[in-house]
Amino acid sequence: MDTSRRPDTDEPSARREDTAPDPAHSGAHDATPDLPHPAARVVHGIVGGVLVMVGVVLLVLPGPGLLLVLAGLILLSHAVPAVAHLVEPVRRQALQAAEASVSAWWRIAGTVAAGLALVGAGLVWGLRLLPWLPFLGWSTGASLILSGCVVFALMIWSYRRMRGSGH
């Protein structure tokens, strides 16, 4: 006996058939996600690319490299949908690294020291205290100070996330 014709099994498929498909999202557009405006895609691509590059540099230097790579990949995935498959594995690694960075007092102290060093270096560059340093001025100084603030913000976020999850 064909059970697909029984009323008790047809109900879910009948509901699906009653819902008319959106004409704007039919045919070839079903496989393509909704993309932002081309100008927004360009901005997402540029900012995402910069964040990924800075994050890669900070993987070897002190700083929140993996979190910046994650932020960059998220933005890039808005511009280039093919990048989206990279986001979740990097997210898992970044969150594990963020938790590990605040798992011991000495790691927290090292992160605070790195943040203070960045802010201090920014002041030295901005105030031109050592004239022999390259790229003197507030453009370099402000970027170093901002980097130190990002380190502090990410450390606080990681600490709250770890403490809030019951670790």
C-alpha positions as CSV (number, residue, x, y, z in Angstrom):
1,M,0.0,0.0,0.0
2,D,1.3,3.5,-0.9
3,T,1.5,5.3,2.5
4,S,2.4,8.7,0.9
5,R,-1.3,9.2,0.0
6,R,-2.6,8.8,3.5
7,P,-3.9,12.1,5.0
8,D,-1.8,11.7,8.2
9,T,1.5,11.6,6.2
10,D,0.5,14.1,3.5
11,E,0.0,16.9,6.0
12,P,3.7,18.1,6.2
13,S,4.1,18.0,2.5
14,A,0.8,19.8,1.9
15,R,2.0,22.6,4.2
16,R,5.2,22.9,2.1
17,E,3.2,23.0,-1.1
18,D,0.9,25.7,0.3
19,T,3.8,28.0,0.9
20,A,4.5,29.8,-2.4
21,P,8.2,30.2,-3.2
22,D,9.5,33.7,-3.3
23,P,9.8,34.6,-7.0
24,A,13.0,36.7,-6.3
25,H,14.7,33.6,-5.0
26,S,13.8,31.0,-7.5
27,G,15.8,29.0,-10.0
28,A,19.5,29.7,-10.3
29,H,19.5,32.0,-7.3
30,D,18.7,29.2,-4.8
31,A,22.4,28.2,-4.6
32,T,23.7,31.8,-4.4
33,P,23.6,33.4,-1.0
34,D,22.4,37.0,-0.7
35,L,25.4,39.2,-1.3
36,P,25.8,42.7,0.1
37,H,26.0,45.7,-2.2
38,P,29.2,45.7,-4.3
39,A,30.7,48.7,-2.5
40,A,30.1,46.9,0.9
41,R,31.7,43.8,-0.5
42,V,34.8,45.8,-1.5
43,V,35.0,47.4,2.0
44,H,34.5,44.0,3.7
45,G,37.2,42.5,1.4
46,I,39.7,45.2,2.1
47,V,39.2,45.4,5.9
48,G,39.0,41.6,6.1
49,G,42.2,41.2,4.1
50,V,44.0,43.8,6.3
51,L,42.8,42.1,9.5
52,V,43.9,38.7,8.2
53,M,47.4,40.0,7.3
54,V,47.8,41.8,10.7
55,G,46.5,38.7,12.4
56,V,49.1,36.5,10.6
57,V,51.9,38.9,11.7
58,L,50.6,38.7,15.3
59,L,50.7,34.9,15.2
60,V,54.4,35.2,15.7
61,L,54.5,38.6,17.5
62,P,52.8,39.3,20.8
63,G,49.1,40.0,20.2
64,P,45.7,38.5,19.5
65,G,46.7,37.1,16.1
66,L,44.2,34.3,15.8
67,L,41.3,36.4,16.9
68,L,42.2,39.0,14.2
69,V,42.5,36.3,11.6
70,L,39.0,35.2,12.6
71,A,37.6,38.7,12.4
72,G,39.2,39.1,9.0
73,L,37.8,35.8,7.7
74,I,34.3,36.7,8.9
75,L,34.5,40.0,7.0
76,L,36.0,38.3,4.0
77,S,33.3,35.7,3.9
78,H,30.8,38.5,3.4
79,A,32.7,39.7,0.4
80,V,33.8,36.2,-0.9
81,P,31.4,33.4,0.0
82,A,34.0,30.8,-0.8
83,V,35.9,31.9,2.3
84,A,33.0,31.0,4.6
85,H,34.2,27.4,5.1
86,L,37.3,28.6,6.8
87,V,35.5,30.5,9.5
88,E,34.3,27.7,11.8
89,P,37.7,25.9,12.2
90,V,39.5,29.2,12.9
91,R,36.7,30.2,15.3
92,R,37.2,27.0,17.3
93,Q,41.0,27.5,17.4
94,A,40.7,31.2,18.3
95,L,38.3,30.5,21.2
96,Q,40.6,27.8,22.5
97,A,43.6,30.1,22.3
98,A,41.6,32.9,23.9
99,E,40.7,30.7,26.8
100,A,44.2,29.4,27.1
101,S,45.6,32.9,27.2
102,V,43.8,33.6,30.5
103,S,44.1,30.1,32.0
104,A,47.0,31.0,34.3
105,W,48.1,34.1,36.2
106,W,51.4,34.2,34.4
107,R,49.7,34.3,31.0
108,I,47.4,37.1,32.2
109,A,50.5,39.0,33.5
110,G,52.3,38.5,30.2
111,T,49.3,39.8,28.2
112,V,49.0,42.8,30.5
113,A,52.8,43.5,30.1
114,A,52.5,43.2,26.3
115,G,49.5,45.6,26.3
116,L,51.3,48.1,28.5
117,A,54.4,47.8,26.3
118,L,52.4,48.6,23.2
119,V,50.8,51.6,24.9
120,G,54.2,52.8,26.2
121,A,55.8,52.4,22.7
122,G,52.9,54.3,21.2
123,L,53.5,57.2,23.6
124,V,57.3,57.1,22.8
125,W,56.6,57.2,19.1
126,G,53.9,59.8,19.3
127,L,55.8,62.2,21.6
128,R,59.0,61.6,19.5
129,L,61.0,60.9,22.6
130,L,63.7,58.9,20.8
131,P,64.5,60.7,17.6
132,W,66.4,57.8,16.1
133,L,63.3,55.6,15.9
134,P,61.7,55.2,12.4
135,F,58.2,56.4,11.5
136,L,58.0,58.9,14.4
137,G,54.7,60.7,14.9
138,W,51.2,60.1,16.1
139,S,50.1,57.9,13.2
140,T,52.5,55.2,14.4
141,G,52.0,56.0,18.1
142,A,48.2,55.9,17.8
143,S,48.2,52.6,16.0
144,L,50.5,51.1,18.8
145,I,48.2,52.5,21.5
146,L,45.2,51.2,19.7
147,S,46.8,47.8,19.5
148,G,47.5,47.8,23.2
149,C,43.8,48.7,23.9
150,V,42.8,45.8,21.6
151,V,45.0,43.4,23.6
152,F,43.4,44.6,26.8
153,A,39.9,44.3,25.4
154,L,40.4,40.8,24.1
155,M,42.0,39.7,27.3
156,I,39.1,41.0,29.3
157,W,36.7,39.4,26.9
158,S,38.5,36.0,27.1
159,Y,38.6,36.2,30.9
160,R,34.9,36.9,31.2
161,R,34.1,34.2,28.6
162,M,36.2,31.6,30.5
163,R,34.8,32.6,33.9
164,G,31.3,32.7,32.6
165,S,31.5,29.2,31.2
166,G,32.2,27.7,34.6
167,H,35.9,26.9,34.1
